[in-house]
Amino acid sequence: MKKKELQEYLNHYIHSDEPAHFHPHETENILVSDIPDDIEIEICELDAKGIRHIELEGTFKKQNGKLHLNMTHDWYRKWWTAPLGMAHHMDLIKRLVEFRQKEEKNIEDIEFDDEGDWCHLYYSIVIPKEIKTLYQAYDFGVDFSIWKDRILHSVQNRIGSIVNEIANEYSSFKSLEFPELIERVGNETNPNIKGRLLEELMCKFFSFVKGFEVIERLKTETEEIDLVILNKSTTPIWQKESSLILVECKNWSGKCGKNELVVFREKISNRKGRAKIGFFISWNGFAETR
């Protein structure tokens, strides 16, 4: 688009509530210096059906000779499904924007509004003066959005993992009582499920000891289950023991032998004196070599 054509096109949007629209490729030869003040510009792709595909959630406007990218984030609670709540998600964006403002001094007018059903976040990025074309300004804004979204996705994934982990800890196995747990462990043929059942059985068993608290669970590829128990018991027989107690369970199809006991004893020793006692449990018993 030539300079005269550009001016004629933009003049239609003076004092208009609607933004002027450009495809990204149309902005490559549009100089920032040729853009008049106070005209809003939106850059997006337009498909054959006339539907706009917006990669950058903001519009450009030149004010007092400076080009601004006015960013807008609007979210509706009814349709929110991410693990981190919408208000906290928006607050995280606000904090990221404030961080960039502190580091680069190029963000203005940060405003966050939580009106109940909707959350809104607005802020304005001042485009650096060394950027000469509208396409470069657009590219600058897209890079900012990618940086922001990468952090947001990482946080949402981490929160989702934590939620799943907690949910797994409260699985259906926790509702089983001792007799059913024992029966299920004995009859289960799937080694993974059998391991989970045995783990739950042992956690339930040791939780009956007053002052015992299971603080760590580890299931390895060899189907062994390690429990770490924090000993807060005031009962004399346990009070004299170490603060940590290790428990290792084997749900092997065969019997455990002397070598496994030796390895378990080394695990206790490697706790640097914090663990001095442990329980080694083999569901199918022990070999005569013990």
C-alpha positions as CSV (number, residue, x, y, z in Angstrom):
1,M,0.0,0.0,0.0
2,K,1.4,3.4,-1.1
3,K,1.6,6.3,1.3
4,K,-1.3,8.2,-0.3
5,E,-3.5,5.0,-0.3
6,L,-2.6,4.4,3.3
7,Q,-3.5,7.9,4.3
8,E,-6.8,7.7,2.5
9,Y,-7.6,4.4,4.1
10,L,-6.8,5.5,7.6
11,N,-8.7,8.8,7.2
12,H,-11.9,6.7,7.2
13,Y,-11.2,5.7,10.8
14,I,-10.6,9.1,12.2
15,H,-12.9,9.5,15.2
16,S,-14.3,6.0,14.6
17,D,-15.0,3.5,17.3
18,E,-13.9,0.7,14.9
19,P,-10.3,-0.2,14.3
20,A,-8.6,-0.1,10.9
21,H,-7.7,-3.7,9.8
22,F,-4.6,-5.0,8.2
23,H,-3.3,-8.5,7.3
24,P,0.2,-9.0,8.8
25,H,1.8,-9.1,5.4
26,E,0.2,-5.7,4.5
27,T,2.1,-4.0,7.3
28,E,5.7,-4.8,6.1
29,N,6.0,-1.5,4.3
30,I,3.9,0.7,6.6
31,L,6.2,3.1,8.4
32,V,5.4,4.0,12.0
33,S,6.1,7.6,11.0
34,D,3.3,7.5,8.4
35,I,0.6,6.5,10.9
36,P,-1.5,9.4,12.2
37,D,-2.3,9.8,15.9
38,D,-5.4,8.5,17.6
39,I,-6.3,5.8,14.9
40,E,-6.8,2.3,16.3
41,I,-5.2,-0.5,14.2
42,E,-5.9,-4.2,14.4
43,I,-3.6,-6.7,12.7
44,C,-5.2,-10.1,12.0
45,E,-5.7,-12.8,9.4
46,L,-9.1,-12.9,7.6
47,D,-10.2,-16.3,6.2
48,A,-12.5,-16.9,3.2
49,K,-15.6,-16.8,5.4
50,G,-14.6,-13.3,6.8
51,I,-13.7,-14.7,10.2
52,R,-10.8,-12.9,11.9
53,H,-8.0,-15.0,13.4
54,I,-6.3,-12.9,16.0
55,E,-2.8,-13.9,17.1
56,L,-2.1,-10.7,19.1
57,E,-4.7,-9.7,21.7
58,G,-4.3,-6.0,21.3
59,T,-4.5,-3.0,19.0
60,F,-2.1,-0.3,18.0
61,K,-2.6,3.4,18.4
62,K,-0.2,6.3,18.0
63,Q,-0.4,9.0,20.7
64,N,1.8,12.0,21.0
65,G,4.1,10.6,18.3
66,K,4.6,7.2,20.1
67,L,3.1,4.0,18.9
68,H,1.4,2.0,21.7
69,L,0.2,-1.6,21.7
70,N,-2.9,-1.7,23.9
71,M,-3.4,-5.2,25.2
72,T,-6.7,-6.6,26.3
73,H,-7.4,-9.9,28.1
74,D,-11.0,-10.7,28.8
75,W,-12.1,-14.0,30.4
76,Y,-15.5,-15.4,31.3
77,R,-15.7,-17.5,34.4
78,K,-18.5,-19.8,33.1
79,W,-16.2,-21.2,30.4
80,W,-13.0,-21.4,32.5
81,T,-11.6,-24.9,32.8
82,A,-7.8,-24.4,33.6
83,P,-6.5,-25.8,36.9
84,L,-5.4,-22.4,38.2
85,G,-8.5,-20.2,38.8
86,M,-9.2,-17.4,36.4
87,A,-8.6,-14.6,38.9
88,H,-5.2,-16.0,39.9
89,H,-4.4,-16.7,36.2
90,M,-5.1,-13.0,35.4
91,D,-3.2,-11.9,38.5
92,L,-0.2,-13.8,37.2
93,I,-0.4,-12.0,33.9
94,K,-0.6,-8.7,35.8
95,R,2.5,-9.6,37.8
96,L,4.4,-10.6,34.6
97,V,3.5,-7.3,33.0
98,E,4.6,-5.4,36.2
99,F,7.9,-7.3,36.0
100,R,8.4,-6.2,32.4
101,Q,7.5,-2.6,33.4
102,K,10.1,-2.7,36.2
103,E,12.8,-4.2,33.9
104,E,12.2,-2.4,30.6
105,K,10.1,0.7,31.6
106,N,7.9,0.4,28.5
107,I,4.5,-0.6,29.9
108,E,1.8,1.9,31.1
109,D,-1.7,2.0,32.4
110,I,-2.0,-1.4,34.0
111,E,-5.6,-2.1,35.0
112,F,-7.2,-5.2,36.4
113,D,-10.9,-5.6,36.9
114,D,-12.7,-8.5,38.5
115,E,-16.4,-7.9,38.1
116,G,-17.7,-11.3,39.0
117,D,-18.6,-13.2,35.8
118,W,-15.8,-11.5,33.9
119,C,-12.2,-10.6,34.5
120,H,-10.4,-7.9,32.5
121,L,-6.8,-6.9,32.3
122,Y,-5.6,-3.9,30.3
123,Y,-2.2,-2.5,29.7
124,S,-0.3,-0.5,27.1
125,I,3.1,-1.4,25.7
126,V,5.2,1.5,24.3
127,I,6.8,0.3,21.1
128,P,10.6,1.1,21.1
129,K,11.5,4.0,18.9
130,E,14.1,1.9,17.0
131,I,11.2,0.0,15.5
132,K,10.4,1.6,12.1
133,T,7.6,-0.4,10.5
134,L,4.2,-1.6,11.7
135,Y,5.1,-5.2,10.9
136,Q,8.2,-4.9,13.2
137,A,5.8,-3.5,15.9
138,Y,3.5,-6.4,15.4
139,D,6.4,-8.9,15.6
140,F,7.5,-7.2,18.8
141,G,4.0,-7.7,20.3
142,V,3.8,-11.4,19.2
143,D,7.2,-12.1,20.9
144,F,5.9,-10.5,24.1
145,S,2.7,-12.7,23.9
146,I,4.8,-15.8,23.3
147,W,6.9,-15.0,26.4
148,K,3.8,-14.5,28.5
149,D,2.0,-17.5,27.3
150,R,5.0,-19.8,27.7
151,I,5.1,-19.0,31.4
152,L,1.4,-19.2,31.8
153,H,1.2,-22.7,30.2
154,S,4.1,-23.9,32.3
155,V,2.4,-22.7,35.5
156,Q,-1.0,-24.2,34.5
157,N,0.7,-27.6,33.7
158,R,2.5,-27.6,37.1
159,I,-0.7,-26.8,38.9
160,G,-2.5,-29.5,36.9
161,S,0.2,-32.0,37.9
162,I,-0.1,-31.2,41.6
163,V,-3.9,-31.5,41.4
164,N,-3.6,-34.9,39.7
165,E,-1.1,-36.0,42.2
166,I,-3.3,-35.1,45.1
167,A,-6.3,-36.7,43.4
168,N,-4.4,-39.9,42.9
169,E,-3.5,-40.0,46.6
170,Y,-7.2,-40.0,47.4
171,S,-8.0,-42.9,45.1
172,S,-10.7,-45.5,45.6
173,F,-8.3,-47.7,47.4
174,K,-8.4,-45.4,50.4
175,S,-12.0,-46.3,51.1
176,L,-11.2,-50.0,51.5
177,E,-10.9,-51.5,54.9
178,F,-8.3,-54.0,56.2
179,P,-10.1,-57.2,55.3
180,E,-11.0,-56.1,51.8
181,L,-7.5,-54.7,51.2
182,I,-5.8,-58.0,52.3
183,E,-8.2,-60.0,50.1
184,R,-7.6,-57.7,47.1
185,V,-3.8,-57.8,47.5
186,G,-3.9,-61.6,47.7
187,N,-6.1,-62.0,44.6
188,E,-4.9,-59.2,42.3
189,T,-3.0,-60.4,39.2
190,N,-2.1,-56.9,37.8
191,P,1.3,-56.1,39.4
192,N,0.7,-52.3,39.3
193,I,-2.7,-52.5,40.9
194,K,-1.3,-55.1,43.4
195,G,1.5,-52.7,44.3
196,R,-1.0,-49.8,44.9
197,L,-3.1,-52.0,47.1
198,L,-0.2,-53.2,49.1
199,E,1.0,-49.6,49.5
200,E,-2.4,-48.6,50.8
201,L,-2.5,-51.5,53.1
202,M,0.8,-50.7,54.7
203,C,0.0,-47.0,55.0
204,K,-3.3,-47.9,56.7
205,F,-1.5,-50.4,58.9
206,F,1.2,-48.0,60.2
207,S,-1.3,-45.1,60.6
208,F,-2.9,-47.1,63.4
209,V,0.3,-46.6,65.4
210,K,-0.3,-43.4,67.4
211,G,2.3,-40.8,66.4
212,F,3.3,-42.4,63.1
213,E,2.9,-40.3,60.0
214,V,3.7,-41.4,56.4
215,I,5.6,-38.5,54.9
216,E,6.9,-40.0,51.6
217,R,5.9,-42.7,49.2
218,L,8.1,-44.1,46.4
219,K,7.2,-46.8,43.9
220,T,10.0,-47.9,41.6
221,E,10.1,-49.8,38.3
222,T,11.0,-53.0,40.3
223,E,7.6,-52.9,42.0
224,E,9.1,-52.2,45.4
225,I,7.3,-49.7,47.6
226,D,9.2,-47.5,50.0
227,L,7.5,-45.6,52.8
228,V,9.1,-43.1,55.0
229,I,7.4,-42.7,58.4
230,L,7.9,-39.7,60.7
231,N,8.1,-41.0,64.2
232,K,6.3,-38.6,66.6
233,S,5.2,-41.3,69.0
234,T,5.3,-40.7,72.7
235,T,4.9,-44.4,73.5
236,P,8.1,-45.5,75.3
237,I,8.9,-48.3,73.0
238,W,8.9,-46.0,69.9
239,Q,10.0,-42.8,71.6
240,K,13.5,-44.1,72.0
241,E,13.8,-44.9,68.3
242,S,14.9,-42.6,65.5
243,S,12.8,-39.8,64.0
244,L,12.5,-41.7,60.7
245,I,11.4,-45.2,60.1
246,L,11.8,-46.9,56.6
247,V,9.3,-49.4,55.3
248,E,10.0,-51.5,52.1
249,C,7.4,-53.8,50.6
250,K,7.9,-56.4,48.0
251,N,4.9,-57.7,46.1
252,W,7.0,-60.1,44.1
253,S,5.6,-63.4,42.8
254,G,8.5,-65.2,44.5
255,K,10.1,-65.0,47.9
256,C,12.7,-62.4,49.0
257,G,16.2,-63.5,49.9
258,K,19.2,-62.3,51.9
259,N,20.5,-59.9,49.2
260,E,17.3,-57.7,49.4
261,L,17.6,-57.5,53.2
262,V,21.2,-56.4,52.9
263,V,20.3,-53.6,50.4
264,F,17.5,-52.5,52.7
265,R,19.9,-52.3,55.6
266,E,22.1,-50.0,53.5
267,K,19.2,-47.7,52.8
268,I,18.7,-47.3,56.5
269,S,22.4,-46.6,57.0
270,N,22.4,-44.0,54.2
271,R,19.9,-41.8,56.1
272,K,22.9,-40.3,58.1
273,G,21.6,-41.5,61.5
274,R,18.1,-40.1,61.1
275,A,16.8,-43.7,60.5
276,K,17.9,-46.6,62.7
277,I,14.9,-49.0,62.3
278,G,13.0,-50.3,59.3
279,F,10.3,-52.8,58.4
280,F,10.9,-55.1,55.4
281,I,7.7,-56.7,54.1
282,S,7.5,-59.5,51.5
283,W,4.0,-60.5,50.5
284,N,5.1,-64.0,49.5
285,G,7.4,-64.6,52.3
286,F,11.2,-65.1,52.6
287,A,13.6,-67.7,51.2
288,E,15.5,-70.0,53.6
289,T,18.7,-68.1,52.7
290,R,17.7,-65.1,54.9
